Amino acid sequence: MKILLTGASSYVGARLYFDLLKSFDVIGTYHGNRLSPKFIPLDIISPREITQTISSQKPDIILHVAADANPRTCAANPEAAIALNQTSTKYIVIQANAIGAKMIFLSSFAAINPTDVYGNTKMQSETYVKTTKAGWFILRPSLIIGFSPNTINDRPFNRILKNIDTKTEAIYDTSWKFQPTYIGHLSEVIEEVIRKNIWNKIIPIVTPDLKSRFDIANDILKPFNISVTPVDKHDTMRTITDDLSTLKSLRLPIYSYETMIEKIIDEIRRRETFSL
C-alpha cells in the first residue's frame, strides 16, 4: 500500500509520516523545510507540480495534510489561505480521480459551521474531497497535541516543549474549553481505516473531556517541575463537542484524556526515538 503524504515536514505531517512508515510505503512531500532527505518537493498551490507528482508516484492513497493551520494568518491573508488550504485540495482530488487513488483529508472542527476564513477553507475542501471516486475519509481534529519529529513549527504543543527545554515558567489561557486531539491518535485511526477498508466517512478525532490550554500545559509540565500560571484571555473561540459515537460505532481507537497525557509525557522523555 503506497501513501503520498502532503506536508510531511509539518508538525502533524512529520508525526504521521513517522508512525505510518512502520506499516506502509509512505512518500512524504515538503515545501520550504525539508525535514528528511527522503522527502520530495511539492508546491501544492501549483497544479502542474501536483499533476507531475501524483502521476509519477501513482499512490494508492493520498493523505492530504499540508495547509496553513493558523486561523489568524488565514484571516490576515485570505487569498493565500484559500489557495493553500482550499484550491490545492481541489487540484489534488482531480489528480486522485485521474489515477484512481483514495483520499484521506485532515480537516478540522473549524469546518463545522465555520465562522472564519480558516474554517471556510476546510469546509470547502471537505466538499471537494467527497468527490473522490475511489473513496475518501475525512478526519476532524480539534487542537492537536503530542510529540512530533518537527519541534520547530510554532504549534501549541511545541510551545509547551519549549517551556521544558528552556526551563521557563509558563502562562496559559483558561478561557477556551475544547476536546483535545492526541497526535498519535490520528495515526492509529488512519491505519485502522486503511486496514478495515472504511471509506466515505467523516470522523471527529478527540478525547472526551473539555479542557483548557492551561489544563493541558499544567498536566504535561508538572512532571518536569515547570510551574504554570493561569490567565483568562477571554478567548471567544467556540466550544464544539463530540460524543465519540462515530469512533465507537466503527470500533476505531479511543483515548481518554488521562491516557493521552501519560503517552505524551512518555514521548517527551524518549524524544530521541522520534527520528526521521
C-alpha positions in Angstrom: 0.0 0.0 0.0 1.6 3.3 -1.2 0.6 6.5 0.5 1.6 10.0 -0.7 1.6 12.3 2.3 1.5 16.1 1.6 3.1 18.3 4.2 5.3 15.7 5.7 7.6 18.3 7.2 4.8 20.0 9.1 4.1 19.4 12.8 1.3 16.9 12.2 2.6 15.6 8.9 6.0 14.6 10.4 4.4 12.5 13.2 2.0 10.8 10.7 5.0 10.0 8.4 7.0 8.6 11.4 4.1 6.4 12.6 2.7 5.2 9.2 6.1 4.4 7.8 6.1 1.3 10.1 3.2 -0.3 8.2 3.1 1.3 4.7 5.2 2.6 1.9 4.9 6.4 2.6 6.2 9.1 0.3 6.4 12.4 2.1 6.4 15.8 0.4 7.7 19.1 1.6 7.8 22.8 0.6 10.5 25.0 2.1 11.5 22.9 5.1 12.9 19.5 4.2 12.7 17.7 7.5 14.0 14.4 6.0 16.3 13.8 2.9 13.7 11.2 1.9 11.0 13.8 1.3 10.3 15.0 -2.3 9.5 18.7 -3.2 5.9 19.7 -3.9 4.3 23.1 -4.1 0.7 22.3 -3.5 -0.6 25.6 -5.0 0.9 24.6 -8.3 -1.4 22.5 -10.5 1.5 21.5 -12.6 3.5 20.1 -9.7 0.5 18.3 -8.3 -0.1 16.7 -11.6 3.5 15.7 -12.1 4.0 14.3 -8.6 0.8 12.3 -8.4 1.1 10.9 -11.9 4.7 9.9 -11.4 4.3 8.4 -7.8 0.9 6.7 -8.5 -0.1 6.3 -4.8 -2.9 4.1 -3.7 -3.9 6.7 -1.1 -3.2 10.5 -0.9 -3.1 11.7 2.7 -3.5 15.5 2.4 -2.2 17.3 5.4 -0.4 20.4 4.0 -2.2 23.6 5.0 -1.9 26.8 6.9 -3.4 25.7 10.2 -3.3 29.2 11.9 -6.7 30.9 11.8 -5.0 34.3 12.4 -2.7 34.2 9.4 -5.5 32.9 7.3 -7.7 35.9 8.3 -4.8 38.2 7.6 -4.1 36.7 4.2 -7.4 35.2 2.9 -6.3 34.9 -0.7 -3.2 32.9 0.2 -5.2 30.8 2.7 -7.8 29.9 0.0 -5.0 29.0 -2.5 -3.1 26.9 0.0 -5.9 25.3 2.1 -8.8 25.0 -0.4 -7.9 25.3 -4.1 -4.9 22.9 -3.7 -7.3 20.3 -2.3 -9.4 20.7 -5.5 -6.4 20.1 -7.7 -5.3 17.0 -5.6 -8.8 15.5 -5.8 -8.8 15.9 -9.6 -5.5 14.1 -9.9 -6.6 11.4 -7.4 -9.5 10.7 -9.6 -7.3 10.7 -12.7 -5.3 7.7 -11.3 -8.0 6.1 -9.2 -6.4 6.9 -5.8 -8.3 7.2 -2.5 -8.2 10.4 -0.4 -7.7 10.9 3.3 -8.0 14.5 4.4 -7.0 16.2 7.6 -9.8 18.7 8.2 -10.8 20.5 11.5 -13.6 21.1 13.9 -13.5 24.6 12.4 -15.2 23.2 9.3 -18.4 22.7 11.4 -20.5 25.8 10.8 -17.4 27.9 10.1 -17.1 31.5 11.3 -13.7 32.4 9.8 -11.5 32.1 6.7 -9.7 29.0 8.0 -12.9 27.2 8.8 -14.4 28.0 5.4 -11.4 26.7 3.6 -11.7 23.4 5.5 -15.4 23.2 4.8 -15.0 23.8 1.1 -12.1 21.3 1.0 -14.3 18.7 2.6 -16.8 19.2 -0.3 -14.0 18.6 -2.8 -12.7 15.5 -1.0 -16.2 13.9 -1.1 -16.0 13.8 -4.9 -13.1 11.4 -4.7 -14.4 8.5 -6.8 -12.3 5.6 -5.3 -13.2 6.5 -1.7 -12.5 9.2 0.8 -12.1 9.7 4.5 -12.1 13.0 6.5 -10.6 13.4 10.0 -11.8 16.3 12.1 -9.4 17.0 14.9 -9.6 19.8 17.5 -6.4 21.4 18.9 -3.7 18.8 18.3 -1.1 18.0 21.0 1.7 15.4 21.3 5.3 14.9 20.3 6.3 15.3 16.6 9.7 15.0 14.9 9.0 18.6 13.9 9.7 20.6 17.1 10.3 23.8 15.3 6.9 24.9 13.9 5.1 27.3 16.2 2.3 25.0 17.3 0.7 24.8 20.7 2.5 21.6 21.8 5.9 22.9 20.6 5.4 25.9 22.9 4.9 23.6 25.8 8.0 21.7 24.8 9.9 25.0 24.7 8.9 25.6 28.3 10.6 22.3 29.2 13.7 22.9 27.2 14.3 26.4 28.4 13.0 25.7 31.9 10.9 28.8 31.8 7.7 29.5 33.7 4.6 29.0 31.6 1.5 31.2 31.3 -1.6 29.6 29.6 -5.2 30.6 29.0 -8.1 29.2 31.0 -11.0 30.7 29.0 -11.3 28.5 25.8 -12.5 24.9 26.5 -12.2 22.2 23.9 -11.8 18.4 23.5 -8.0 18.0 22.7 -6.8 15.7 19.9 -3.8 13.4 20.6 -1.5 13.4 17.5 -0.7 9.7 17.8 -4.5 9.0 17.8 -4.7 10.4 14.2 -2.0 7.9 13.1 -3.8 5.0 14.7 -7.2 5.9 13.2 -5.7 6.3 9.7 -4.0 2.9 10.0 -7.2 1.2 11.1 -9.3 2.9 8.4 -6.9 1.6 5.7 -6.8 -1.9 7.2 -10.5 -2.2 7.8 -11.3 -0.6 4.4 -13.5 2.1 6.0 -14.3 4.9 3.5 -16.7 7.7 2.8 -16.9 8.8 6.5 -16.2 12.0 8.5 -14.7 11.2 11.9 -14.1 13.6 14.7 -10.8 12.6 16.4 -10.9 14.0 20.0 -10.6 12.9 23.6 -13.9 13.1 25.6 -13.2 15.8 28.2 -13.3 19.6 27.8 -10.0 21.1 28.8 -8.3 24.5 28.5 -4.8 25.3 27.3 -3.9 25.8 30.9 -5.2 22.4 31.9 -3.1 20.6 29.2 0.1 22.6 29.9 -0.2 22.1 33.6 -0.7 18.4 33.3 2.2 17.9 30.9 4.6 20.3 32.6 4.1 19.3 36.2 6.2 16.1 36.0 9.0 18.3 34.6 8.8 20.7 37.5 7.7 23.6 35.4 5.2 25.9 37.1 2.2 27.1 35.0 0.3 30.3 35.7 -3.3 30.5 34.7 -4.6 33.6 32.8 -8.1 34.4 31.5 -7.6 35.8 28.0 -11.3 35.9 27.4 -10.9 33.8 24.2 -14.2 33.9 22.4 -13.5 30.8 20.2 -16.4 28.5 20.1 -16.6 25.3 22.1 -17.6 22.4 19.9 -18.1 18.9 21.4 -18.4 15.4 20.1 -19.7 12.3 21.9 -17.3 9.9 20.1 -20.2 7.9 18.8 -18.8 7.6 15.3 -15.4 6.3 16.6 -17.3 3.8 18.8 -19.6 2.6 16.1 -16.7 1.9 13.7 -14.7 0.3 16.5 -11.8 2.7 16.0 -9.3 3.6 18.7 -10.4 5.9 21.5 -8.2 7.8 24.0 -9.2 9.1 27.4 -7.7 12.4 28.4 -5.6 10.8 31.2 -4.1 8.2 28.8 -3.3 10.9 26.3 -1.4 12.9 28.9 0.5 9.8 30.1 1.5 8.9 26.5 2.7 12.5 25.8 4.8 12.7 28.9 6.4 9.3 27.9 7.0 10.7 24.3 8.8 13.7 25.7 11.1 11.6 27.8 12.0 9.4 24.9 12.0 12.1 22.2 15.3 10.8 20.7 13.4 7.8 19.3 11.3 10.1 17.1 13.9 10.5 14.4 13.3 10.7 10.7 
